[in-house]
Amino acid sequence: MNKTQQIVHENMEKFHNAEQMWFWFVYSKSVQSGFMPRSKPVSKRVCELLDVETMITKLYLSGQLTTEELGIMKKYGDKRRAPHQYVWAENHDAYIWKCAMDKLDSAARKKDWLD
């Protein structure tokens, strides 16, 4: 990373974890698609929507993310919350969610998108 890229990168907000990144991505895609009005200003992030989408696509195509994990991510992304481990009906989803978020976390850390 050159000096200019480093300065730009430092002025942008990183995500705290993969879950925050995922909810930012789902929200921003909804706003971009016109399905949801922008409720508040969104801070400048260290990556673009396309960057996150590309990362998820690569994880899926390489077999690291499964169709079931993507389905759970979409389902709870649309609900704007993670599944609850202690709610019987969501127990299995919570396990799948955690596995998927661990994979996203690892990939996003490699790109220096997380704190």
N, C-alpha and C positions, 0 to 999 in steps of 0.2 A: 504494500500500500504506500503510495507516495504521500508527500506532505499535504498536498491539497485534498486528497481523498480522506486523509486522517482528520483534517480540520472539519470537513463536511460531516464525516462519520461521527465525530465527537459532539456536534451540535444537534444530532438527532437522538430521539429517545429510543432506548432499547426496551425490549419486553422483559417482564419479570420472570416469565416462564412460558412454556409451550401453550398452556391453556389460554393465557392472556393473548398470545399471538393468534391462536385459532379463533377466539371470539372477535378479535379486531378484524381478522380476515373476513369472517362470515358477515359481520356488521357492515364493513366497508363494501363488500360485494353487493349486499342488499341495497345500500345507498346508491352505488354506481349503477345498478340495474333499474333503479327507480321504484323498487318495491317498498322502500322505507325512506321517510324524510330524514335528513340529517338533523339530529336533535342537539348536537353540540359540536363545537370545533374539534377536529381530530388532530392531535399533535403529529408532527413530522416524525416518521419512523425510519429506522435504519435500513428498511427494505420497502419494496413496492409490493402491491397486490400480486403482480405477475411473478415476482420472485418467490413468494410463498406458494402460489399455485404451481409453479415449476418444481419447487422442492417436493411438494406433495405428490405430484405426478411422477417424478423420478423415483420416489420411495415406493409408489404403487407399482410402477413398471418393473422395478428391480425385485419385486416380491417382498419387500420389507413391510409394506402396509397391505393388509388384506381388504377384500371387499367388505367383509363384516366390520372391520375397524372403520373404514370410510363411511359406511352406513350409520354407525353409532355416532361418529363425529358429526355427520350431517344432521342426524335426528336431534342431538342435544345442542348443536350449534344453532339450529333454528329455534330451539326453546330458550336459548341464551343462558344455559346453565349446564353444569356437569351432572351426570347421573349420580344418585346417592347410593353409596355402598350399603347403607342400613335400611333402605327401602326394599322390601322383598322383590317387588316387580322390577326393580332396577339393579339388583345385585350383580347379575351377569354382565349387564351393560357397563356397570362401573368398572369391572375387571377389564373388559375390552377397551374401555376409554383410557384407563391407566396405561395399558400396553401401548396404545396408539400415541398417547401424549409422551411417553418415554422415548418413542422413536422420533417424534417431532422435536423433542427437547434435544436429543443427541445431534440431529441434523442441523438444527438452528444454532446450537453452540459452536459447531464447526464453522459456521458462517459469521459468528460473533454478533448474533442478533439478540442474544439474551444476556441479562446481567449476570 
